[in-house]
Amino acid sequence: MLLASVFDMISMIESSAFLLKNIIQGSILG
């Protein structure tokens, strides 16, 4: 299923972006 792997990739990218955003905010605030 190509669609499933694409969905997995998108969710992985979204969670990575979320983590990066938290780290960047923590660096700015910290």
N, C-alpha and C positions, 0 to 999 in steps of 0.2 A: 504493500500500500504506500504509494508515493505521498498521497495526501496526508497520511498519518505522520510520516517522518517530517514533512514540511511543518505540520502543526507542532510537533515536538520541538523542532528547531526554533520556531517563533516563540513558544513559551519559554524555552531556554534563554533566548535573547532577552525576552521581557524580564525574566527574573534576574538576569545579569545586570541589565540596565537599572533595575530597582536597587540591587545591592550597590552598584556604583554610585547611584544618586545618594543613598544613605551614607556611604563612605565620604563622598564629597561634602555633603552637608555637615557631617561630623567633623571633618577637617576644618571647615570654615567656622563652625561654632566652637569647636574645641581649641 
